[in-house]
Amino acid sequence: MSAPVLAIRHHATQALLLILAFSQLWLMFIAPSYGSSPWPLLITTLLPLALSLLLWFRPGSIPDLYLAATLGVVFALFWWSQGEADLPVFLLLVLAMVPLWVPNPWPLAALMLPPLVVGLAQGQGRLVMVALLLVAVAFYLARHGYRWLKFQELQQRRLRWRLQRHAHREPLTGLASRRYFLNRLDQAVSEARRSKAPLVIALVELDYFSDYRRHYGRHAEERCLRQVARLLMSISRRRSDIVAHCEGGTFALLLPATDRAGAERLCGQVRHALRQLSLPHDASPIHPCVTVSHGLAQWQAGCGASQLIAQAKRNLCNDRLADRANRHLA
């Protein structure tokens, strides 16, 4: 059960105990002629006060079943000593406590049993049956309300999970967002420091993508980005890998437990698959189809996330210049 419900339960129980204790004090000092012996009044005064103080200083220290049974015994002892059970007042108190003990009915039964036994012994059987019927109806309605609240809580959790998932995803391509990539990169660097496992990031950039956007328009640009995103996801299949769309035609791959040779093979597969895809790029001066350049950076001891990204950008720039020079020569 949630913490707010538990807090409400403890406060309501404390209030009930204090009301019971002060009502007994009123009978002892304001109406001392009520009853034949002061001992039942004294016991039914001190016990609720002690329980209330215990709940105040140590909340949750008394199980609900024991607390409810103690309250029921206090009511029954008092009414037995006075020779009359005030069942209507007790019924109102029980109905007020019903929502606090849903969905567990046993504390409610432990609270009701001793006073109802006293009521039966004093010949109030009809009133006892009415009390049981009303409490059963109230518990049934409260239980259905509890289920409805749990259903609403589940719906809110699902909504929060979907919002969180969408916050981690870039809506255009369905890949991880740049912020999520940076957060996971920080975690991966920390894990690499602890485990000394290899870690590589790769930046993949579509060549002359700004010219592609100007030549083909925004819709063709978005369609191209989605196709490249699907291609990257099909090649990077491990659940630990993160594929993100950073900006424009730049993508980032986080490859834990991968060395530089493995990352080079993966980037080679990306180039080969993109060549097979043959996306036209008439505005490119180096190739009639969309091509990519990539830059890798492998984590080394003492290297942080920002240094890793800067190294990958430098390698991307060098690869872009070298690749374009080779293609122009060819």
Contacts in CASP RR format, 6 or more apart in sequence:
PFRMAT RR
TARGET T0000
AUTHOR 0000-0000-0000
METHOD contacts of the structure
MODEL  1
MSAPVLAIRHHATQALLLILAFSQLWLMFIAPSYGSSPWPLLITTLLPLA
LSLLLWFRPGSIPDLYLAATLGVVFALFWWSQGEADLPVFLLLVLAMVPL
WVPNPWPLAALMLPPLVVGLAQGQGRLVMVALLLVAVAFYLARHGYRWLK
FQELQQRRLRWRLQRHAHREPLTGLASRRYFLNRLDQAVSEARRSKAPLV
IALVELDYFSDYRRHYGRHAEERCLRQVARLLMSISRRRSDIVAHCEGGT
FALLLPATDRAGAERLCGQVRHALRQLSLPHDASPIHPCVTVSHGLAQWQ
AGCGASQLIAQAKRNLCNDRLADRANRHLA
5 100 0 8 1.000
6 60 0 8 1.000
7 59 0 8 1.000
8 100 0 8 1.000
9 64 0 8 1.000
9 100 0 8 1.000
9 101 0 8 1.000
10 55 0 8 1.000
10 59 0 8 1.000
10 60 0 8 1.000
12 96 0 8 1.000
12 97 0 8 1.000
12 100 0 8 1.000
13 55 0 8 1.000
13 67 0 8 1.000
13 97 0 8 1.000
13 100 0 8 1.000
14 52 0 8 1.000
14 55 0 8 1.000
14 56 0 8 1.000
16 71 0 8 1.000
16 93 0 8 1.000
16 97 0 8 1.000
17 48 0 8 1.000
17 49 0 8 1.000
17 51 0 8 1.000
17 52 0 8 1.000
17 55 0 8 1.000
17 71 0 8 1.000
18 48 0 8 1.000
18 49 0 8 1.000
18 52 0 8 1.000
20 44 0 8 1.000
20 48 0 8 1.000
20 71 0 8 1.000
20 74 0 8 1.000
20 75 0 8 1.000
21 45 0 8 1.000
21 46 0 8 1.000
21 48 0 8 1.000
21 49 0 8 1.000
21 52 0 8 1.000
24 41 0 8 1.000
24 44 0 8 1.000
24 45 0 8 1.000
24 48 0 8 1.000
24 78 0 8 1.000
25 45 0 8 1.000
27 34 0 8 1.000
27 41 0 8 1.000
28 38 0 8 1.000
28 41 0 8 1.000
28 42 0 8 1.000
28 45 0 8 1.000
32 38 0 8 1.000
34 82 0 8 1.000
35 41 0 8 1.000
35 81 0 8 1.000
35 82 0 8 1.000
36 81 0 8 1.000
37 81 0 8 1.000
39 81 0 8 1.000
40 77 0 8 1.000
40 78 0 8 1.000
40 80 0 8 1.000
40 81 0 8 1.000
40 82 0 8 1.000
41 78 0 8 1.000
41 81 0 8 1.000
43 77 0 8 1.000
44 74 0 8 1.000
44 77 0 8 1.000
44 78 0 8 1.000
47 70 0 8 1.000
47 74 0 8 1.000
48 71 0 8 1.000
48 74 0 8 1.000
51 62 0 8 1.000
51 67 0 8 1.000
51 70 0 8 1.000
54 61 0 8 1.000
54 62 0 8 1.000
55 61 0 8 1.000
55 62 0 8 1.000
55 67 0 8 1.000
64 101 0 8 1.000
64 104 0 8 1.000
64 107 0 8 1.000
65 106 0 8 1.000
65 107 0 8 1.000
65 110 0 8 1.000
67 107 0 8 1.000
68 101 0 8 1.000
68 107 0 8 1.000
68 108 0 8 1.000
68 110 0 8 1.000
68 111 0 8 1.000
69 107 0 8 1.000
69 110 0 8 1.000
69 111 0 8 1.000
69 114 0 8 1.000
71 111 0 8 1.000
72 110 0 8 1.000
72 111 0 8 1.000
72 112 0 8 1.000
72 113 0 8 1.000
72 114 0 8 1.000
72 115 0 8 1.000
73 114 0 8 1.000
75 90 0 8 1.000
75 114 0 8 1.000
75 115 0 8 1.000
75 118 0 8 1.000
76 114 0 8 1.000
76 115 0 8 1.000
76 117 0 8 1.000
76 118 0 8 1.000
79 85 0 8 1.000
79 86 0 8 1.000
79 115 0 8 1.000
79 118 0 8 1.000
79 119 0 8 1.000
79 122 0 8 1.000
80 118 0 8 1.000
80 121 0 8 1.000
83 122 0 8 1.000
84 122 0 8 1.000
85 115 0 8 1.000
85 118 0 8 1.000
85 119 0 8 1.000
85 122 0 8 1.000
85 124 0 8 1.000
87 115 0 8 1.000
87 116 0 8 1.000
87 119 0 8 1.000
87 124 0 8 1.000
87 127 0 8 1.000
87 128 0 8 1.000
87 131 0 8 1.000
88 127 0 8 1.000
90 115 0 8 1.000
90 131 0 8 1.000
91 131 0 8 1.000
91 134 0 8 1.000
91 135 0 8 1.000
94 108 0 8 1.000
94 111 0 8 1.000
94 112 0 8 1.000
94 131 0 8 1.000
94 135 0 8 1.000
95 134 0 8 1.000
95 135 0 8 1.000
95 138 0 8 1.000
97 108 0 8 1.000
97 111 0 8 1.000
98 108 0 8 1.000
98 135 0 8 1.000
98 138 0 8 1.000
98 139 0 8 1.000
98 142 0 8 1.000
99 142 0 8 1.000
99 146 0 8 1.000
101 107 0 8 1.000
101 108 0 8 1.000
102 139 0 8 1.000
102 142 0 8 1.000
102 143 0 8 1.000
102 145 0 8 1.000
102 146 0 8 1.000
103 143 0 8 1.000
103 146 0 8 1.000
103 147 0 8 1.000
105 139 0 8 1.000
108 135 0 8 1.000
108 139 0 8 1.000
112 131 0 8 1.000
112 132 0 8 1.000
112 135 0 8 1.000
116 128 0 8 1.000
116 131 0 8 1.000
116 132 0 8 1.000
119 125 0 8 1.000
119 127 0 8 1.000
119 128 0 8 1.000
120 128 0 8 1.000
167 177 0 8 1.000
167 180 0 8 1.000
168 176 0 8 1.000
168 177 0 8 1.000
168 180 0 8 1.000
169 175 0 8 1.000
169 176 0 8 1.000
169 177 0 8 1.000
169 180 0 8 1.000
170 176 0 8 1.000
170 177 0 8 1.000
170 178 0 8 1.000
170 244 0 8 1.000
170 245 0 8 1.000
172 222 0 8 1.000
172 225 0 8 1.000
172 226 0 8 1.000
172 245 0 8 1.000
173 225 0 8 1.000
173 226 0 8 1.000
173 229 0 8 1.000
173 245 0 8 1.000
174 229 0 8 1.000
174 245 0 8 1.000
175 229 0 8 1.000
175 232 0 8 1.000
175 233 0 8 1.000
175 243 0 8 1.000
175 244 0 8 1.000
175 245 0 8 1.000
175 251 0 8 1.000
176 184 0 8 1.000
176 242 0 8 1.000
176 243 0 8 1.000
176 244 0 8 1.000
176 245 0 8 1.000
177 244 0 8 1.000
177 245 0 8 1.000
178 244 0 8 1.000
178 245 0 8 1.000
178 246 0 8 1.000
178 247 0 8 1.000
178 252 0 8 1.000
180 242 0 8 1.000
180 244 0 8 1.000
181 242 0 8 1.000
181 244 0 8 1.000
181 246 0 8 1.000
181 252 0 8 1.000
181 254 0 8 1.000
182 305 0 8 1.000
184 242 0 8 1.000
184 254 0 8 1.000
185 201 0 8 1.000
185 254 0 8 1.000
185 305 0 8 1.000
185 308 0 8 1.000
185 309 0 8 1.000
186 305 0 8 1.000
188 199 0 8 1.000
188 254 0 8 1.000
188 256 0 8 1.000
189 199 0 8 1.000
189 299 0 8 1.000
189 303 0 8 1.000
189 304 0 8 1.000
189 305 0 8 1.000
189 308 0 8 1.000
191 197 0 8 1.000
191 199 0 8 1.000
191 256 0 8 1.000
192 198 0 8 1.000
192 199 0 8 1.000
192 256 0 8 1.000
192 299 0 8 1.000
193 301 0 8 1.000
193 302 0 8 1.000
197 256 0 8 1.000
197 257 0 8 1.000
198 257 0 8 1.000
198 258 0 8 1.000
198 259 0 8 1.000
198 298 0 8 1.000
198 299 0 8 1.000
199 255 0 8 1.000
199 256 0 8 1.000
199 257 0 8 1.000
199 258 0 8 1.000
199 298 0 8 1.000
199 299 0 8 1.000
200 255 0 8 1.000
200 258 0 8 1.000
200 259 0 8 1.000
200 260 0 8 1.000
200 262 0 8 1.000
200 263 0 8 1.000
200 296 0 8 1.000
200 297 0 8 1.000
200 298 0 8 1.000
200 299 0 8 1.000
201 252 0 8 1.000
201 253 0 8 1.000
201 254 0 8 1.000
201 255 0 8 1.000
201 296 0 8 1.000
201 297 0 8 1.000
201 308 0 8 1.000
201 309 0 8 1.000
201 312 0 8 1.000
202 252 0 8 1.000
202 253 0 8 1.000
202 255 0 8 1.000
202 263 0 8 1.000
202 266 0 8 1.000
202 267 0 8 1.000
202 294 0 8 1.000
202 295 0 8 1.000
202 296 0 8 1.000
202 297 0 8 1.000
202 312 0 8 1.000
203 246 0 8 1.000
203 250 0 8 1.000
203 251 0 8 1.000
203 252 0 8 1.000
203 253 0 8 1.000
203 294 0 8 1.000
203 295 0 8 1.000
203 312 0 8 1.000
203 313 0 8 1.000
203 315 0 8 1.000
203 316 0 8 1.000
204 232 0 8 1.000
204 250 0 8 1.000
204 251 0 8 1.000
204 252 0 8 1.000
204 253 0 8 1.000
204 267 0 8 1.000
204 270 0 8 1.000
204 292 0 8 1.000
204 293 0 8 1.000
204 294 0 8 1.000
204 295 0 8 1.000
205 249 0 8 1.000
205 250 0 8 1.000
205 251 0 8 1.000
205 292 0 8 1.000
205 293 0 8 1.000
205 294 0 8 1.000
205 316 0 8 1.000
205 320 0 8 1.000
206 212 0 8 1.000
206 224 0 8 1.000
206 228 0 8 1.000
206 249 0 8 1.000
206 250 0 8 1.000
206 290 0 8 1.000
206 291 0 8 1.000
206 292 0 8 1.000
207 281 0 8 1.000
207 284 0 8 1.000
207 286 0 8 1.000
207 287 0 8 1.000
207 290 0 8 1.000
207 291 0 8 1.000
207 292 0 8 1.000
207 293 0 8 1.000
207 320 0 8 1.000
207 323 0 8 1.000
207 324 0 8 1.000
208 281 0 8 1.000
208 283 0 8 1.000
208 284 0 8 1.000
208 285 0 8 1.000
208 286 0 8 1.000
209 221 0 8 1.000
209 248 0 8 1.000
209 249 0 8 1.000
211 283 0 8 1.000
211 284 0 8 1.000
212 220 0 8 1.000
212 221 0 8 1.000
212 224 0 8 1.000
212 281 0 8 1.000
212 283 0 8 1.000
212 284 0 8 1.000
212 290 0 8 1.000
213 221 0 8 1.000
214 283 0 8 1.000
215 282 0 8 1.000
215 283 0 8 1.000
216 224 0 8 1.000
216 283 0 8 1.000
224 279 0 8 1.000
224 290 0 8 1.000
225 245 0 8 1.000
225 248 0 8 1.000
225 249 0 8 1.000
227 277 0 8 1.000
227 279 0 8 1.000
228 249 0 8 1.000
228 251 0 8 1.000
228 274 0 8 1.000
228 279 0 8 1.000
228 290 0 8 1.000
229 243 0 8 1.000
229 245 0 8 1.000
229 251 0 8 1.000
231 270 0 8 1.000
231 273 0 8 1.000
231 274 0 8 1.000
231 277 0 8 1.000
232 243 0 8 1.000
232 251 0 8 1.000
232 253 0 8 1.000
232 270 0 8 1.000
233 243 0 8 1.000
234 273 0 8 1.000
235 266 0 8 1.000
235 269 0 8 1.000
235 270 0 8 1.000
235 273 0 8 1.000
236 243 0 8 1.000
236 253 0 8 1.000
236 255 0 8 1.000
236 266 0 8 1.000
240 256 0 8 1.000
240 257 0 8 1.000
241 253 0 8 1.000
241 254 0 8 1.000
241 255 0 8 1.000
241 256 0 8 1.000
242 252 0 8 1.000
242 253 0 8 1.000
242 254 0 8 1.000
243 251 0 8 1.000
243 252 0 8 1.000
243 253 0 8 1.000
243 254 0 8 1.000
244 251 0 8 1.000
244 252 0 8 1.000
244 253 0 8 1.000
244 254 0 8 1.000
245 251 0 8 1.000
245 252 0 8 1.000
246 252 0 8 1.000
253 263 0 8 1.000
253 266 0 8 1.000
255 262 0 8 1.000
255 263 0 8 1.000
255 266 0 8 1.000
258 266 0 8 1.000
259 298 0 8 1.000
260 296 0 8 1.000
260 298 0 8 1.000
263 296 0 8 1.000
263 298 0 8 1.000
264 296 0 8 1.000
267 294 0 8 1.000
267 295 0 8 1.000
267 296 0 8 1.000
270 292 0 8 1.000
270 294 0 8 1.000
271 291 0 8 1.000
271 292 0 8 1.000
271 294 0 8 1.000
274 289 0 8 1.000
274 290 0 8 1.000
274 291 0 8 1.000
274 292 0 8 1.000
275 289 0 8 1.000
275 291 0 8 1.000
277 290 0 8 1.000
278 289 0 8 1.000
279 289 0 8 1.000
279 290 0 8 1.000
280 288 0 8 1.000
280 289 0 8 1.000
280 290 0 8 1.000
281 287 0 8 1.000
281 288 0 8 1.000
281 289 0 8 1.000
281 290 0 8 1.000
281 291 0 8 1.000
282 288 0 8 1.000
284 290 0 8 1.000
284 291 0 8 1.000
286 324 0 8 1.000
286 327 0 8 1.000
286 328 0 8 1.000
287 327 0 8 1.000
291 323 0 8 1.000
293 316 0 8 1.000
293 319 0 8 1.000
293 320 0 8 1.000
293 323 0 8 1.000
294 316 0 8 1.000
294 319 0 8 1.000
295 312 0 8 1.000
295 313 0 8 1.000
295 315 0 8 1.000
295 316 0 8 1.000
295 318 0 8 1.000
295 319 0 8 1.000
296 312 0 8 1.000
296 315 0 8 1.000
297 308 0 8 1.000
297 309 0 8 1.000
297 311 0 8 1.000
297 312 0 8 1.000
297 315 0 8 1.000
299 308 0 8 1.000
303 311 0 8 1.000
END
